[in-house]
Amino acid sequence: MTTAPPRTTATAWWRPLLLVAALLTGLFGAAAPAGAATAEATAPVTVSAVTAPGDTVLISGNTAQLGNWNPAAAVPLHTTARTYPSWTGYVQIIQGSTAEYKFLIRSSTGAVTWESVPNRTVTHSTTTITAIDDRWNVGSGAPVAATFRVSATTAYGQNVYLVGNLAELGGWNPAAAVPLTTGSGSYPTWTAALQLPPDTPVAYKYLIRNPDGSVLWEGGADRTATTPPTGTFTATDTWRP
């Protein structure tokens, strides 16, 4: 009686192929996992902020790209002598998301001052780049139509200007002051009309610019007022020598 030879396994030859296929499946499956990383977009930032020498304006928020509300990780903004009080920069925002943010000012000594307005929000769609354009410590709302009038006697060639603590008032920079106008029927009353943020404290003064470019400030303390939440605002003043 002879013993039959051992039978070979018919599937042994393609087992290595199964192993290779399994490895390839795992490789390509790992290349596109569910919930892949979301794209970021670069958004331009502009804020009008009147600051002291040595101050820096920054933006921070509730995302890692905005520093997670940590002043040390906030994104610094920049200005120049020509563009001040406008501070500009860029931030990264996840496309298709909404982020909360605020501005802060860091002094030359490291002291930090946050805006007191509620958290701002920006929503970045997947198709449109959203620009951030704000004013320091001024929330959303329709601007107020403001009128400033001052009685000021001037010499020929002199002109009266308005300057103050808001970007709209030049940020206390005489070179960016708001010009007032007068006429034969209204002199010595000088008038300026402009838009101001609502419900906002305003500090201001008038100045006279001479024909040679030199500036004469009116005397006394800064004038102060607060714009209404809506409607109009009018200031009627007399030049203080």
Residue pairs with C-beta under 8 A, 6 or more apart in sequence:
38 94
38 95
38 96
38 97
39 94
39 95
40 65
40 92
40 93
40 94
40 95
41 92
41 93
41 94
41 95
41 124
41 129
42 90
42 91
42 92
42 93
42 129
43 90
43 91
43 92
43 93
43 122
43 124
43 129
43 130
43 131
43 132
44 88
44 89
44 90
44 129
44 131
44 132
45 59
45 75
45 77
45 88
45 89
45 90
45 91
45 131
45 132
45 133
46 86
46 87
46 88
46 131
46 132
46 133
46 134
47 57
47 59
47 77
47 86
47 87
47 103
47 132
47 133
47 134
47 135
47 136
48 85
48 86
48 87
48 134
48 135
48 136
48 166
48 167
48 168
48 171
49 57
49 85
49 87
49 103
49 105
49 135
49 136
49 167
50 85
50 136
50 165
50 166
50 167
50 171
50 172
51 57
51 85
51 105
52 107
53 108
54 107
54 108
55 105
55 106
55 107
55 108
56 76
56 77
56 105
56 106
57 76
57 77
57 79
57 87
57 103
57 104
57 105
57 136
58 71
58 74
58 75
58 76
58 77
58 103
58 104
58 105
58 106
59 66
59 74
59 75
59 77
59 89
59 91
59 101
59 102
59 103
59 104
59 132
60 66
60 67
60 68
60 69
60 70
60 71
60 73
60 74
60 75
60 101
60 102
60 103
60 104
61 67
61 68
61 69
61 99
61 100
61 101
61 102
62 68
62 69
62 99
62 100
62 101
62 119
63 93
63 94
63 97
63 99
65 91
65 92
65 93
65 94
65 99
66 74
66 75
66 91
66 99
66 101
67 73
67 74
67 75
71 104
71 106
71 112
74 104
75 89
75 90
75 91
76 89
77 87
77 88
77 89
78 87
78 88
78 89
79 85
79 86
79 87
79 88
84 171
84 173
85 167
85 171
85 173
85 176
86 167
91 101
91 132
93 99
93 122
93 124
93 130
94 124
95 124
95 125
95 126
96 124
96 125
96 126
97 123
97 124
98 121
98 122
98 123
98 124
99 121
99 122
99 124
100 119
100 120
100 121
101 119
101 120
101 121
101 122
101 132
102 114
102 115
102 117
102 119
102 120
103 114
103 115
103 134
103 136
103 137
104 112
104 113
104 114
104 115
105 112
105 113
105 136
106 112
107 113
115 136
115 137
116 137
117 137
117 138
117 139
118 139
120 134
120 139
122 130
122 132
123 130
124 130
135 166
135 167
135 197
136 167
137 200
138 197
138 200
141 197
141 198
141 199
141 229
141 230
142 198
142 230
143 195
143 196
143 197
143 198
144 195
144 196
144 197
144 198
144 227
144 228
144 230
144 231
144 232
144 233
145 193
145 195
145 231
145 232
145 233
146 193
146 194
146 195
146 196
146 227
146 232
146 233
146 234
146 235
147 191
147 192
147 193
147 232
147 233
147 234
147 235
148 162
148 178
148 180
148 191
148 192
148 193
148 194
148 204
148 234
148 235
148 237
149 189
149 190
149 191
149 234
149 235
149 236
149 237
150 160
150 162
150 180
150 189
150 190
150 206
150 236
150 237
150 238
150 239
151 188
151 189
151 190
151 237
151 238
151 239
152 160
152 188
152 190
152 206
152 208
152 238
152 239
153 188
153 239
154 160
154 188
154 208
157 210
157 211
158 208
158 209
158 210
158 211
159 179
159 180
159 208
159 209
160 179
160 180
160 182
160 190
160 206
160 207
160 208
160 209
160 239
161 174
161 177
161 178
161 179
161 180
161 206
161 207
161 208
161 209
162 169
162 170
162 177
162 178
162 179
162 180
162 192
162 204
162 205
162 206
163 169
163 170
163 172
163 173
163 174
163 176
163 177
163 178
163 204
163 205
163 206
163 207
164 170
164 172
164 202
164 203
164 204
164 205
164 222
165 171
165 172
165 201
165 202
165 203
165 204
165 222
166 196
166 197
166 200
166 202
168 178
168 194
168 195
168 196
168 197
169 177
169 178
169 202
169 204
170 176
170 177
170 178
174 207
174 209
174 215
177 207
177 209
178 192
178 194
179 192
180 190
180 191
180 192
180 206
181 190
181 191
181 192
182 188
182 189
182 190
182 191
196 202
196 227
196 233
197 227
198 227
198 228
198 229
198 230
199 226
199 227
199 228
199 229
200 226
200 227
201 224
201 225
201 226
202 224
202 225
202 226
202 227
203 222
203 223
203 224
204 222
204 223
204 224
204 225
204 235
205 217
205 218
205 222
205 223
206 218
206 237
206 239
207 215
207 216
207 217
207 218
208 215
208 216
208 218
209 215
209 216
210 216
218 239
218 240
218 241
219 240
219 241
220 240
223 235
223 237
225 233
225 235
227 233
